[in-house]
């Protein structure tokens, strides 16, 4: 799924164009592509994505790519996948880290457009996202004051991302649960089950790495 979502993201980027908006704040499609390239190709600058003291290295590399490289070249470079020296190119790491990353960012491009519609994923794709989300999601929701329980609307399976005395159940298909957990709350098709106070607290929580 990491490979198919990567290819589909690249196709969508070229089809829409570099200046179109995304769900990543103020980033354009080109800026999102640059972010993904730095993440897997620039060992020196990539840590700044998650470590604030190193952010200046990421910012410098971002400006250089964004200002100095043609958009089509950037997209085709991303389509090729990580270089051999990148840990993200190793099979197990690629499977764990890239499937959900490229799914979410593909949707960032699609769902920022005015007339987007939700895709229908296969059961295998939904299960792939579920397996990744139940592991990676715990780090994302660690700042929540309320407990978070994910529930698959297709199978009824549940996963506790964060335990707390008061919890909210977030119900939906795994792809939609992934989008909600990664902060795309307004665009994610999910149901929230809990007290009004706990739901409000969850909606007010900054879910980010």
Secondary structure, 3 states (H helix, E strand, C coil): CHHHHHHHHHHHHHHHCCCCECCCCCCEHHHHHHHHHHHHHCHHHHHHHCCHHHHHHHHHHHHHHHHHCCHHHHHHHHHCCCCCCCHHHCHHHHHHHHHHHHHHHHHHHHCCCCCCCCCCCCHHHHHHHHHHHHHHHHHHCCCCCCEEEEEECCCCCEEEEECCCCEEEEEECHHHHHHHHCCCCCCCCCEEECCHHHHHHHHCCCCCC
